[in-house]
Amino acid sequence: MMHQQDDALGAAIQSGATRYAAPADLRARIVHALERTDPPTREPSRRPRATLWQRWGLAGAAFAGGALLTLALGPLLALQEKDAQFSDALIASHVRSLMANHVSDVESSDQHTVKPWFTGKVDFSPPVQDLAQSGFPLLGGRLDYVNHRPVAALVYGRKQHIINLYVWPEVEKTEGVNTERSRQGFNMVGWSEAGLRFWAISDLATDELRTFAKRLQGSDHESGKAQ
C-alpha cells in the first residue's frame, strides 16, 4: 500500500514540476573545461645518487689520468719550447746583423782570409768554403753570440739574399742529423758534421737553402778542431 502511494506521489511531482534547460554556452564551457583537464601523471622515478666514495673515486681517476698525460707530454712540450727559444735566438742574430749593417767583421770571398780571422776568437776552427761556382759566394765572416756562447758566423750570398751560417762545437752527438724549420718568415737548415753543429738561416726558399746545405756537406772542407 505504501509503495503504491510513493509511486503516485512521484508521478504527481514529475508531472507538475517546472523544468529549466541549461544554456548552450554553459554546456560548451563545461565540455571545454573537462577536455583541458590533464590526466594524472606518475611521479618520475629518481635515480639513486652516487655515494661520496663513488664521487671521490671518479675524481681520483680523472686526476690520475691528467697526471699521466702531463708526465707523458711534459718532456715533449719542454723540448718544443726549447727548440722555439733556440730558433728565436738564431732569427734575432740574423735580423740584427742585417739591421745594424754588420753582416761581416771580415769581408772577403777568400776562404784563406776568412778562416784565419777566427783564430783566437773562438775555441774551434770553423771550416770555410767558397761556393761561388754553385751560386752561393762567400762574402765574409763575423763573431756572434748565440745560445749562450760565442759562435762563428760565415756569410754567404744568393742573388739579393744573405745566408748566415752559424758554426759551433757540437754539444750532443747528432752526427749527420739534418733539421729544417720555418719560423717568422725565415727558413733554417741544421746539421752536424765532424764534431761541429751547423745552422744556415735565410729568407730564401726552403729548397734553395737545402741545396746550399747539401753543397757544403758534399764539399771537402776541413774538419773543425778545438784549439
Secondary structure as UniProt FT lines:
FT   HELIX           2..16
FT   HELIX           24..36
FT   HELIX           52..99
FT   TURN            100..101
FT   STRAND          106..107
FT   HELIX           111..117
FT   TURN            120..121
FT   HELIX           132..134
FT   STRAND          138..146
FT   TURN            147..148
FT   STRAND          149..158
FT   TURN            159..160
FT   STRAND          161..169
FT   TURN            175..176
FT   STRAND          179..183
FT   TURN            184..185
FT   STRAND          186..193
FT   TURN            194..195
FT   STRAND          196..202
FT   HELIX           206..218
//
